[in-house]
Amino acid sequence: RQRVENNGAYPESIALVLWGTDNIKTYGESLAQVMLMVGVIPMPDALGRVNKLEIISLEDLGRPRIDVVVNCSGVFRDLFVNQMNLLDRAVKLAAEQDEPYEMNYVRKHAVEQAEELGLSIRDAATRIFSNASGSYSSNVNLAVENSSWNDESQLQDMYLNRKSFAFNSDTPGAGMETKTEIFKSALSKVDVTFQNLDSSEISLTDVSHYFDSDPTKLVAGVRKDGKMPSSFIADTTTANAQVRSLSETVRLDSRTKLLNPKWYEGMLASGYEGTREIQKRLNNTLGWSATSGQVDNWVYEDANDVYMKDPEMQKRLMETNPNSFRKMVANFLEANGRGYWETSDENIERLRNLYMEVEDRIEGVEN
C-alpha cells in the first residue's frame, strides 16, 4: 500500500530475503508474504500436511500478482527444503495462469524471460535462489569487514556468483542448480528490495548478515535503465508492525545505538569487547552504504563528532581496545575515500594523523 501511495502503481517485482531462524520465530511470516505477493494460498491435504496450493482469483486478490525474487539464506535452504518446494511451485503456478500481463507480473516477466533466454515459461519462472549446497552468505560482509574490495561492482559480482543457485521443484532431488542468467534477468525487473526485521535485539547494523543479503545497488546495476529500486524494511518487532524505508530504518538504528550515549557508554564500560562492538557497528554502517547507498551523510558526521573529535573519547577507545580504535579511524577514512561521507579537510587531516599515532602506539614506537 505504501508503494501505491508513493508512486501511484504497484511494484512489478520485489526482491526479498528469507532467513532461517526468523521464520522459525515468526512461524513463517515471510513465507506467507511471498505467497500473498504472487496470489497463491498453501492448503493442507487430508492428513493435515501443507503441501497443496490453490490460486487466489484476481477478483479476490483485488490487485495484480506481484513477481518476486527470493534470496534464501544458507540456513533457510538447509532447514526448509519442503517450504522452498512450495514457494517454487507457487510462483510457477502463478506464471502459468492465463491472465492479462497487467494483472499478472509473474507471468509477464516469465514470458519475457522465456523468449529472452530460450526457456519454457515454467523454467523462466525460477525465483527461489540461495547459495550452492554447503555454502553460506554472499561474502560481501567479509570483503567489507576486511576492506578487501576495489569497487561496488566487485561486491555485486560476488553476490551474483554466490547467490544465483536455484531450487527447482520439478527436480527436487537435484539440489541447488546454477541459474545465474535467470537470476540476473529476474533481478533486472525488480522495483523494490525488502527485508523483515523481527528482533528488537538484532537490528540492521548489529550484524553483517542484513547488508550482506541486500541487493539494492546490484538491482540498479543489472536494470536496463540503471534505476535504483525503492528499499523497505518491515519492522515486526512489536505488535504494531511498521513498514519503513531502508534509509529511515538506518537513521533510527544509528540514533538508538551508534549515536546514543546510553548505548556507547554501556559498551565502553564493558571494556575491550564493547569497543569492538562500536567498531563493528560502524563497519556495518559502511556496508549499508556499499550495498544500498541509503546511509545519510550526517550519520558519519555525527559519529565522527562523538568518537573522533573528543580527545577524552579517543583516549578511552585507545585504552580499552587499540586495534578496534585503529579500525574505526580506518573506517572513517574509508567512508570518505569511497565517497560515502563528505566532510571537512580538517576532519580528514585529524583522522590521518590519528591513524599514524595509533599505529605508532600499537607498534610500540615512541615519539
Backbone torsions as a table, in degrees:
resi	resn	phi	psi	omega
1	ARG	NA	-41.0	-179.6
2	GLN	-59.2	-40.0	-179.0
3	ARG	-64.7	-41.2	-179.6
4	VAL	-63.2	-44.9	-179.9
5	GLU	-62.2	-39.3	-176.7
6	ASN	-72.6	-43.2	-168.9
7	ASN	-121.6	0.0	177.4
8	GLY	72.8	10.6	179.2
9	ALA	-153.2	153.7	174.1
10	TYR	-74.7	148.3	172.2
11	PRO	-67.9	145.3	177.9
12	GLU	-80.5	-31.1	-178.9
13	SER	-147.6	141.3	-179.9
14	ILE	-123.9	129.5	174.0
15	ALA	-96.9	126.0	-178.8
16	LEU	-139.8	166.3	-173.6
17	VAL	-114.3	137.1	173.3
18	LEU	-112.2	121.1	180.0
19	TRP	-101.4	144.0	-178.3
20	GLY	-64.9	-62.6	-175.2
21	THR	-66.4	-33.2	179.4
22	ASP	-62.0	-40.7	-179.2
23	ASN	-72.7	-24.2	172.3
24	ILE	-68.5	-46.9	-177.8
25	LYS	-64.9	-37.7	-174.0
26	THR	-98.3	8.3	-178.6
27	TYR	56.8	38.9	172.2
28	GLY	82.4	31.4	-178.9
29	GLU	-55.3	-47.0	-176.5
30	SER	-75.7	-21.4	171.9
31	LEU	-64.4	-42.5	178.9
32	ALA	-63.0	-36.5	178.9
33	GLN	-60.9	-45.9	-179.3
34	VAL	-62.3	-45.8	-179.5
35	MET	-58.1	-44.2	-178.3
36	LEU	-69.9	-35.5	178.2
37	MET	-57.6	-45.1	-178.1
38	VAL	-86.3	-8.1	175.3
39	GLY	77.3	45.2	177.9
40	VAL	-129.8	145.6	-179.4
41	ILE	-120.9	128.5	177.5
42	PRO	-77.1	141.2	-176.4
43	MET	-129.1	149.0	175.7
44	PRO	-79.2	150.2	173.4
45	ASP	-87.0	-170.1	-175.9
46	ALA	-62.4	-23.6	179.7
47	LEU	-94.8	3.0	178.7
48	GLY	87.5	3.1	178.5
49	ARG	-82.7	131.6	-178.7
50	VAL	-82.3	95.3	179.4
51	ASN	-142.9	12.0	176.6
52	LYS	-111.2	156.1	179.6
53	LEU	-130.1	142.0	174.2
54	GLU	-127.8	137.0	178.7
55	ILE	-77.2	137.1	173.9
56	ILE	-86.3	128.1	-178.0
57	SER	-63.9	152.1	178.3
58	LEU	-60.0	-32.6	178.6
59	GLU	-63.2	-45.2	179.1
60	ASP	-72.0	-34.4	-178.2
61	LEU	-69.6	-40.0	176.4
62	GLY	71.7	16.8	179.4
63	ARG	-165.1	171.1	177.4
64	PRO	-68.6	157.6	170.3
65	ARG	-75.1	125.8	-177.6
66	ILE	-91.4	132.3	176.2
67	ASP	-73.7	155.4	-178.6
68	VAL	-134.3	152.9	165.1
69	VAL	-126.0	111.2	-171.3
70	VAL	-100.6	120.8	176.7
71	ASN	-104.0	107.3	179.1
72	CYS	-89.7	137.8	173.5
73	SER	-67.8	162.3	178.6
74	GLY	-61.4	-35.4	179.3
75	VAL	-68.1	-41.7	177.3
76	PHE	-59.7	-45.3	179.0
77	ARG	-57.3	-40.9	-178.5
78	ASP	-70.1	-38.7	-172.6
79	LEU	-87.4	-31.5	-165.0
80	PHE	-123.8	52.7	-179.8
81	VAL	-63.4	-37.4	179.4
82	ASN	-64.7	-38.1	-179.6
83	GLN	-70.7	-36.9	176.2
84	MET	-63.3	-38.4	177.0
85	ASN	-59.8	-47.8	179.1
86	LEU	-60.4	-45.0	-178.0
87	LEU	-63.8	-44.4	-179.8
88	ASP	-62.6	-43.2	178.0
89	ARG	-63.3	-37.9	-178.8
90	ALA	-63.9	-46.0	-179.7
91	VAL	-63.9	-43.1	-179.0
92	LYS	-66.8	-35.8	176.5
93	LEU	-62.2	-44.3	178.6
94	ALA	-63.2	-40.9	-177.7
95	ALA	-65.8	-26.5	-175.8
96	GLU	-92.0	2.4	177.2
97	GLN	-74.5	135.5	179.4
98	ASP	-83.6	82.2	-175.3
99	GLU	-132.2	156.6	179.0
100	PRO	-61.7	142.5	-177.3
101	TYR	-57.0	-36.3	-177.2
102	GLU	-70.3	-9.8	176.6
103	MET	-112.9	-2.0	-179.3
104	ASN	-145.3	88.5	-177.1
105	TYR	-71.5	-23.6	177.2
106	VAL	-63.3	-49.2	179.7
107	ARG	-65.8	-43.8	-179.8
108	LYS	-53.0	-50.3	-176.7
109	HIS	-71.9	-37.9	-179.7
110	ALA	-63.3	-40.2	178.4
111	VAL	-65.0	-43.9	178.0
112	GLU	-59.4	-45.9	-177.3
113	GLN	-69.3	-35.7	179.0
114	ALA	-59.8	-42.8	178.9
115	GLU	-70.0	-44.5	-176.5
116	GLU	-64.3	-40.0	-172.2
117	LEU	-107.5	-0.2	179.3
118	GLY	67.7	45.9	-177.0
119	LEU	-121.9	168.1	169.1
120	SER	-73.3	159.1	178.7
121	ILE	-60.2	-37.8	-178.5
122	ARG	-63.1	-45.2	178.2
123	ASP	-68.9	-35.8	179.8
124	ALA	-67.3	-21.4	180.0
125	ALA	-87.2	19.6	175.8
126	THR	-66.7	122.6	-175.3
127	ARG	-137.8	-2.7	-174.9
128	ILE	-103.9	101.8	-173.0
129	PHE	-115.3	156.0	174.3
130	SER	-161.8	-161.3	173.8
131	ASN	-80.9	168.5	169.3
132	ALA	-62.7	154.7	179.1
133	SER	-53.9	132.0	179.0
134	GLY	84.6	-2.3	-179.2
135	SER	-111.6	148.1	-176.2
136	TYR	-135.3	146.1	174.0
137	SER	67.7	164.3	178.8
138	SER	-89.0	-8.2	-175.7
139	ASN	70.9	2.3	174.3
140	VAL	-61.6	-37.8	180.0
141	ASN	-62.3	-39.3	-179.6
142	LEU	-68.6	-39.7	179.0
143	ALA	-62.6	-42.8	-179.4
144	VAL	-68.2	-42.1	-179.8
145	GLU	-59.1	-39.2	-176.2
146	ASN	-97.6	4.9	-176.0
147	SER	51.6	33.3	-174.6
148	SER	-103.5	52.0	177.6
149	TRP	-141.3	145.6	-176.3
150	ASN	-85.0	-53.0	-179.2
151	ASP	-148.2	174.8	-174.5
152	GLU	-65.0	-30.3	-179.7
153	SER	-63.4	-29.9	177.6
154	GLN	-66.4	-42.3	177.3
155	LEU	-63.3	-40.8	-178.5
156	GLN	-66.5	-36.7	177.0
157	ASP	-65.4	-39.0	177.6
158	MET	-60.1	-45.8	-179.9
159	TYR	-60.0	-49.3	-179.2
160	LEU	-60.5	-43.0	-176.8
161	ASN	-69.5	-34.1	-173.6
162	ARG	-95.6	-24.3	-174.1
163	LYS	-107.6	10.8	-172.7
164	SER	-101.7	31.0	176.5
165	PHE	-98.6	130.8	-171.2
166	ALA	-110.0	149.5	171.8
167	PHE	-93.3	136.0	-179.4
168	ASN	-123.5	112.0	-178.0
169	SER	-67.8	-16.6	178.7
170	ASP	-79.7	-20.9	175.0
171	THR	-131.4	66.7	-169.5
172	PRO	-62.2	-22.5	-179.0
173	GLY	-88.1	-1.6	-172.4
174	ALA	-82.9	-9.0	-177.2
175	GLY	76.0	-160.5	-177.5
176	MET	-85.7	131.0	-177.2
177	GLU	-111.2	141.5	178.1
178	THR	-67.1	122.6	-179.7
179	LYS	-137.9	52.0	-173.0
180	THR	-59.3	-42.1	-176.5
181	GLU	-66.7	-40.8	177.6
182	ILE	-66.1	-40.4	179.9
183	PHE	-59.9	-48.9	179.0
184	LYS	-62.8	-43.4	-179.3
185	SER	-62.7	-42.3	179.5
186	ALA	-67.0	-42.0	179.7
187	LEU	-64.9	-30.4	-176.8
188	SER	-69.0	-10.2	179.9
189	LYS	-105.4	4.4	-175.1
190	VAL	-77.6	132.9	177.0
191	ASP	-104.3	-23.2	-174.0
192	VAL	-139.4	134.4	168.9
193	THR	-106.6	149.2	-166.5
194	PHE	-153.0	136.5	171.2
195	GLN	-137.4	153.5	174.7
196	ASN	-96.9	145.3	176.4
197	LEU	-126.1	109.4	-172.8
198	ASP	-121.0	10.0	-179.9
199	SER	-127.9	128.2	179.0
200	SER	-75.3	-16.2	178.9
201	GLU	-78.8	-37.4	-174.9
202	ILE	-117.4	112.7	-178.7
203	SER	-112.5	-169.6	-169.9
204	LEU	-59.4	-35.3	-177.7
205	THR	-107.0	6.3	176.2
206	ASP	-71.1	-38.4	-177.6
207	VAL	-130.7	160.3	-177.1
208	SER	-87.2	-8.5	-175.7
209	HIS	-60.8	-38.1	-174.7
210	TYR	-63.4	-49.7	-179.8
211	PHE	-73.8	-26.7	177.9
212	ASP	-61.3	-28.1	-179.3
213	SER	-100.6	2.7	-176.2
214	ASP	-82.9	120.2	-177.5
215	PRO	-101.7	19.1	-169.2
216	THR	-56.5	-55.3	-179.3
217	LYS	-71.6	-27.8	175.8
218	LEU	-62.1	-42.4	178.0
219	VAL	-58.8	-46.7	178.1
220	ALA	-59.8	-35.1	-179.3
221	GLY	-68.7	-31.7	-177.3
222	VAL	-99.8	-13.8	177.0
223	ARG	-68.0	142.9	-178.9
224	LYS	-64.8	-31.7	-179.8
225	ASP	-92.8	-0.6	178.4
226	GLY	65.9	13.9	-175.3
227	LYS	-74.2	137.0	175.8
228	MET	-74.0	131.6	175.4
229	PRO	-72.5	159.3	169.8
230	SER	-72.2	149.2	-178.8
231	SER	-124.9	126.6	-179.4
232	PHE	-126.8	151.5	173.7
233	ILE	-124.8	127.7	175.1
234	ALA	-93.8	114.9	-179.9
235	ASP	-93.4	104.3	179.3
236	THR	-112.3	31.0	-179.3
237	THR	-73.0	-18.4	176.1
238	THR	-126.5	172.0	-180.0
239	ALA	-63.6	-27.7	179.6
240	ASN	-88.6	79.9	-175.8
241	ALA	-63.7	140.0	-178.9
242	GLN	-127.8	138.1	169.5
243	VAL	-105.2	119.9	-179.8
244	ARG	-121.8	161.3	173.3
245	SER	-69.2	155.6	178.5
246	LEU	-59.8	-42.7	-177.9
247	SER	-62.6	-39.0	178.6
248	GLU	-66.6	-38.5	179.9
249	THR	-66.6	-39.4	177.2
250	VAL	-64.2	-40.6	177.8
251	ARG	-60.0	-48.4	179.7
252	LEU	-59.8	-44.1	-179.1
253	ASP	-61.3	-42.5	-179.5
254	SER	-65.4	-41.5	-178.2
255	ARG	-68.7	-33.9	-176.6
256	THR	-83.4	-24.1	-176.7
257	LYS	-118.0	-81.9	-170.4
258	LEU	-52.6	-38.7	-175.3
259	LEU	-104.5	10.1	-176.6
260	ASN	-98.8	115.3	-177.8
261	PRO	-54.7	-37.5	179.7
262	LYS	-60.8	-40.3	-178.6
263	TRP	-71.8	-52.9	-173.5
264	TYR	-72.3	-27.1	174.6
265	GLU	-67.1	-39.5	176.3
266	GLY	-62.2	-40.7	178.8
267	MET	-64.3	-46.9	-178.6
268	LEU	-63.5	-35.2	-179.8
269	ALA	-65.2	-25.6	-178.8
270	SER	-85.9	-2.0	171.0
271	GLY	85.5	-138.7	-170.9
272	TYR	-50.7	-52.9	-175.9
273	GLU	-66.9	-34.4	179.5
274	GLY	-62.5	-42.6	178.3
275	THR	-65.9	-37.0	176.8
276	ARG	-63.4	-37.2	178.4
277	GLU	-63.1	-40.9	178.9
278	ILE	-62.4	-46.1	-179.4
279	GLN	-63.1	-41.4	-179.0
280	LYS	-61.5	-40.1	-179.7
281	ARG	-66.3	-39.9	177.2
282	LEU	-63.8	-42.0	179.2
283	ASN	-63.5	-39.8	178.3
284	ASN	-67.8	-32.3	175.3
285	THR	-63.8	-42.1	176.3
286	LEU	-60.6	-38.3	177.9
287	GLY	-60.5	-40.8	178.1
288	TRP	-65.9	-36.0	174.8
289	SER	-61.3	-41.9	-175.9
290	ALA	-68.7	-37.5	-174.9
291	THR	-94.7	-24.4	-173.3
292	SER	-129.7	-22.4	-176.6
293	GLY	66.6	22.4	-173.8
294	GLN	-104.0	21.2	178.7
295	VAL	-102.7	121.8	-179.0
296	ASP	-67.8	148.7	-179.7
297	ASN	-56.8	-38.0	-175.4
298	TRP	-65.4	-22.2	178.5
299	VAL	-62.0	-46.2	178.0
300	TYR	-69.5	-39.5	-178.1
301	GLU	-62.7	-47.6	-179.8
302	ASP	-67.4	-37.5	178.0
303	ALA	-64.7	-38.3	176.6
304	ASN	-63.4	-40.7	177.4
305	ASP	-61.1	-43.0	-176.5
306	VAL	-69.7	-47.7	-167.9
307	TYR	-101.0	-25.5	-171.1
308	MET	-110.2	-23.3	-174.6
309	LYS	-84.3	-29.1	-173.1
310	ASP	-90.0	115.2	-178.8
311	PRO	-57.8	-33.7	180.0
312	GLU	-65.7	-42.6	178.1
313	MET	-65.6	-42.0	177.7
314	GLN	-56.0	-43.2	-177.4
315	LYS	-63.3	-43.9	-178.5
316	ARG	-64.6	-43.3	179.6
317	LEU	-64.2	-42.0	-178.9
318	MET	-63.6	-41.7	-176.8
319	GLU	-71.8	-37.1	-176.3
320	THR	-78.7	-37.4	-177.6
321	ASN	-161.6	87.7	-175.1
322	PRO	-60.3	-36.7	-178.5
323	ASN	-67.3	-40.3	177.8
324	SER	-68.6	-35.1	177.8
325	PHE	-63.1	-43.9	178.6
326	ARG	-60.6	-41.9	179.2
327	LYS	-64.3	-36.8	178.3
328	MET	-62.6	-46.4	179.0
329	VAL	-59.9	-43.1	179.7
330	ALA	-64.1	-38.1	178.4
331	ASN	-61.3	-42.4	178.2
332	PHE	-63.6	-44.5	178.9
333	LEU	-64.1	-37.5	179.3
334	GLU	-67.7	-41.9	179.2
335	ALA	-58.6	-40.0	178.2
336	ASN	-71.1	-45.4	-177.7
337	GLY	-62.4	-32.7	-178.9
338	ARG	-89.5	1.9	175.3
339	GLY	84.5	16.4	-179.9
340	TYR	-91.7	-15.5	-177.6
341	TRP	-139.7	116.3	173.6
342	GLU	-96.3	128.5	-178.6
343	THR	-150.3	-178.6	-176.0
344	SER	-76.0	154.2	175.5
345	ASP	-59.5	-32.8	-179.2
346	GLU	-62.2	-43.2	178.9
347	ASN	-63.4	-41.8	-178.4
348	ILE	-67.7	-39.9	178.1
349	GLU	-61.1	-44.4	179.0
350	ARG	-59.6	-44.5	-177.7
351	LEU	-65.0	-39.7	179.7
352	ARG	-64.5	-43.0	178.6
353	ASN	-65.0	-41.0	-179.8
354	LEU	-61.7	-42.0	-179.2
355	TYR	-60.7	-43.9	-179.8
356	MET	-65.8	-39.4	177.8
357	GLU	-61.1	-48.6	-178.1
358	VAL	-64.3	-41.1	177.1
359	GLU	-56.4	-47.3	179.8
360	ASP	-63.4	-42.0	-179.7
361	ARG	-63.0	-42.5	-178.6
362	ILE	-67.4	-40.7	179.6
363	GLU	-75.5	-8.7	178.2
364	GLY	79.2	22.2	179.1
365	VAL	-83.8	131.4	179.7
366	GLU	-97.4	136.4	178.3
367	ASN	-84.8	NA	NA
